[in-house]
Amino acid sequence: MKFLQYSGMPCNTLAERLKKARMLTGMSQVELAKKVGISRSVLNEVEAGYR
């Protein structure tokens, strides 16, 4: 069911694909940031397309 909820999200950029994948798995930014070894604020900037 989550797929349908997020299926309409754009996926044109790496930032958009990353955010959609994270949301489809049900992970928070904090959880993903811990898994990849970065801060939540850096992940937020990546998802926003600033980095």
C-alpha positions as CSV (number, residue, x, y, z in Angstrom):
1,M,0.0,0.0,0.0
2,K,2.9,2.4,0.6
3,F,3.9,2.0,-3.0
4,L,0.6,3.5,-4.1
5,Q,1.0,6.4,-1.6
6,Y,4.4,7.4,-3.0
7,S,4.0,6.2,-6.6
8,G,3.2,9.7,-7.8
9,M,6.3,11.2,-6.4
10,P,8.7,12.5,-9.0
11,C,11.9,10.6,-9.6
12,N,13.9,12.7,-11.9
13,T,16.9,13.5,-9.7
14,L,19.0,11.6,-7.3
15,A,17.5,13.6,-4.4
16,E,14.0,12.6,-5.4
17,R,14.9,9.0,-5.9
18,L,16.6,8.8,-2.6
19,K,13.7,10.4,-0.7
20,K,11.1,8.2,-2.4
21,A,13.2,5.0,-1.7
22,R,13.5,6.0,2.0
23,M,9.8,6.7,2.3
24,L,8.9,3.4,0.6
25,T,10.9,1.5,3.2
26,G,9.3,3.5,6.0
27,M,12.6,4.8,7.3
28,S,13.0,8.2,8.9
29,Q,15.8,10.5,8.0
30,V,17.4,9.8,11.3
31,E,17.3,6.1,10.7
32,L,18.8,6.3,7.2
33,A,21.4,8.8,8.3
34,K,22.6,6.5,11.0
35,K,22.8,3.5,8.6
36,V,24.9,5.4,6.1
37,G,27.0,7.2,8.7
38,I,26.0,10.9,8.1
39,S,24.1,13.4,10.1
40,R,20.4,13.9,9.6
41,S,21.0,17.5,8.5
42,V,23.4,16.3,5.7
43,L,20.8,13.8,4.6
44,N,18.1,16.5,4.6
45,E,20.3,18.7,2.4
46,V,20.9,15.8,0.0
47,E,17.2,15.1,-0.2
48,A,16.5,18.8,-0.8
49,G,19.0,18.8,-3.6
50,Y,21.4,21.2,-2.0
51,R,24.3,18.7,-1.9
